[in-house]
Amino acid sequence: MTLPLLSLLRLSPLFALCSLHVSMATDSDPLLSFLQRVQSDALRTMGPTDFDPKLYVDLPLKTNLSIAVSAFDSLPRRSGTIPISEFNKFIKEFFDEAGSDLVYAELVDFKPEPEGFLLKVENEEMRKWALEVHAIWKNLSRRVSEKVKKRPERHTLLYLPGTVIVPGSRFREVYYWDSYWVIRGLLASKMYDTAKGIVFNLISLIETYGHVLNGSRTYYTNRSQPPLLSSMVRDVYTRTGDAELLKRTLPPLLKEHSFWVSDIHQVTIQDQRGHKHFLSRYQARWYQPRPESATVDEELSLKLTPSEKDAFYHELASAAESGWDFSSRWMRNSSDLTTTATTSIIPVDLNTFIYKLELDISTFAKITGDKSTSQKFIESAKSRKVAIRSLLWNPNLGQWFDYWLDKHDAHQGVYHWNPGSQNCKIFASNFVPLWLLSHYPDSDQLIEEFDEDLTSLRKSGLIRDYGIATSLSNTGQQWDFPNGWAPLQHMIVDGLANARSKEARCLAQGIAINWIKTNFAAYKKTGSMHEKCNVETCGEFGGGGEYMPQTGFGWSNGVVLALLEEFGWPRDRDVSC
């Protein structure tokens, strides 16, 4: 089993020396480069126990950078280590607390118990808890301080115009794909204005950078996350009927689509009949340690050559773009994170999201009267559907699989289809295409053999007592067994619930009930909502990975509220495990 990354740091024989060269994030961002120096010295000073490198690149600077750099360079160092008292004094004098450049924001559309809130939740104990989860939106609500707008060179936080909902704990900024499930929860909470504000914040990132960033920090500008903005727009429009929202968001969505089909992400694959198909992959524009985890990345790369390090850093950042950071799904050897090869994989879920993006754009364009754009994206969606079914669907196993690219199969930039290159390991992402059924049940879908896929899901081993496991491999990485994640529960359950199959809806309801119960039990035990859950044990939160388990938690709250809205909770249903 791969040890969590913090454990690797603790065990490193080189930690005592820790004179590791810090790769600067980029010469064009002097603040971030300086914060990485501070981060590296903090590790030497504080030691690896409970050390969170992200804390140091989130610190807002109080003064001009040159003054802080000069003071930092003048600090006494004993055998290369700054005394802890001197280090703490420096941090207090030159930095505000991490997260202080986000200030509390009053939610104008929040009500303690909104009219029409979760009408199908009849059980008093469950309803009381749902209202407590609903109230957490107030705790996660922020706006970016005007200080960031006035002096952006002192902050890694990016300015956003509207109210933001942060995930919680160490995540002191907006995250892209988290925001979809935050919005789903806000819609259940009848907070339509807040939901629209989140959409407009993400649009502002597209207008500035050409794509939605992984998160609203300068160190996330090199990558995105799963493209779910059109899904946010569609769900808000469905609730509000706001056609102006569609007009406002259509141009940015066209930019987003261009980003995901650009040369950075798009791959050409020729099938056995000679037909060329175009699918997309995750690929960050980054070949250095991730600033938010630089000390971790450099520690892991110690045994690699310089060129291998660059490639490794690139693959780690690309896995972070997927949102699945980290998982055996991206690794050639599931026990060795340095074998991460994200850019060599055509992912099922990413191409499902882009297919849905194309369908959404076509729908929005049709509603707003742009017939040519609507038709263009209908054709794009049809082509992608053919590509996904031709290259990722496995009729013998009844599910979709990621496809591994092999450079030996490529000629002049075109990969030649190799049926043996499908990754036939079981991941929850193999069933993400089911999610389309909750949005386009009557359209020409990827899902033509639904009964086969339902049978395959039942037999997959992913459905456990308290949710859907992310994978079947227990590697110590957080996007692996036994962890279950709210977005994966929701996508699969939402699809099954809308499949117009009594059997599928029954399965969906069973999964939803058990997921709600384990979140309820964990909340009652700890007083918090958790980022992920252990699907083997009721009330146990998940673990593994490169940071401590987090609470808050935006998408967990949103999914619980969305599932309760969909399925309700009868008065006589037990809330306990």
C-alpha positions, 0 to 999 in steps of 0.5 A: 500500500502506498503511504499517504504523502505526509507519511513519506515526508516523515520517513524521508532520510533526507528530511534532516538535511532538508537543503532541498532546492526550491523550484520557483513557481515562475519568474513572472510571479515573484510573490509566489516564488517568495512564498515557496521559499517561506514554505520550504524553510517552514518545513525545516523549522516546523518539522513534517508533523501536521505540516500543511504546505498550502498554508504558506502560499495562501498568506497575504503579504502586509507590506511591499514584497522587497521589504519582506524578502530583505527581512527574510534573507536577514533571518538567522539560520543555524545549520540552514534552519531558522529558529522557530521563534524567529520564524514565527515572529517574521510570519506575524510581522509580515503576513496576515493570516491565511484566509483573512483576505476572504471576509464574511459575506451576508447571504441576502437570500438565506432564510433559516427555513425557506418556503418549500424546503425539502417538502418530502422530508417528513421525519423530524430528526432528519429534517432538523439535521437538514436545516443544520446542513442548510445553515452551514452555507452561512459559515462557508459564505465569503467575499474577496476583500477589497484589499485584493482588488487594490493590491493584487501583488500582495495576494495569491488569492484572485479577486472575484466580484460576487459572494463565494462559497468555499469548501471549508477548512484548508480550502480558502478559495473557490474550486471549480467542480466543487461549485456544481454540487454547492449550487445543487445544494443552494438550489435545494435551499432556494438560494437562487441569487447566491447560485447565480453569483457563483456562476458569474464568478466562474465566468469572470475567470473565463473572461480573464484566463480563457478557462475556469481555473482549478481554484481562485488562486494564482497558483491554479492558473495553469490548469482547470478542473472537470468542465461543469459550468454549463451544468450549473447554468442549466440547473439554475435556468431549470429552477428560475427560467432566467433566459438572460442567464443563458444569453450571458453565459453562452459566449464564455461557454464557447470559450470553455469548449475551445479550451477543452478541444484545443491542442493541449487537451484533444487527441486524435485516434483512428479506429480499426475501420480507419475512422478518425475520432477526437477525444480529450484528456487532462493536461496541465501547462506545468512542469514544476512542483505544484506551489500548494504542495511543492515540498511534498512533490519535491520529496517524492521526486528525489530519486528521479532524474531532472527530466523525469522530475519535470515529467512527474510534476507535469503529470501530478498537476494534470491529475489535479486538473482531473479533480482525482488527486490522487488515484491508482487510476492515473498510475502505471504502478498503483504502489508508486505515485511517481508512475503517474501518467495522467496525460496518457489517459483518455478519461471516460468522465471528462469526455462525458462532461464535454459531451454534455457541455456540447449538448448544453451549448446547443440547447442554450443557443436554441433557446436564445435564437442562435440556430447556427450555433445550436446545430453546430454543437449538435453535430459536435456532440454526435461526433463525440458520442460516436467516439466515446462509444467506439473507443471507450465502451466495452460491450463484453463488460457492459461499461465504459473504460478509460483508454491508455495512449501508447506512443508506439501506436502513434504516427504523425500525431494520430493514435491507432486504436488498440482494443487492449489499451482500455483500462479494464479496472473498476472505477466509479468514473466508468459509470459517470455516463449514467449521469446524462440520463438525469439531463437528457433522457429523451435525446440521442444518448451514449447509453443504448445498453442500459440494462447491461450497464446496470447489471455491470454496476451491480456486479462491479463491487463498487456498491458498498454498505454506505455508498459507492467506492471510488475504486477497488484498490486500497492504495492509501490515495484518497481517490481510491478504496475505501473512500466514497466522494459526494460527487460520484455518489450524486452523478451515478444516483442522479442518473439511475433515479432518472432512468425510467426504470423501477429497478434503477430508481430502487437501486439509486434510492438505496445508495442515497439512503445509506449515503445520507445515513453515514453523513448523518452519523458522522455529523452527529459524532463529530459535529461536522460535515466531511469531505469524503466518507469511508463506504465500509463503515457507517459514520466514518470519514475518509482518509489517505492522500497528501493532507489531513481529512477536511471538514466543511464541506461544500459539496458534501452539504450540497449532495445531501440536500440534493438527495433529500430533495429527490428522495425525501425521508418518510416519517417512519424511516430510521435515521440510524445505521 
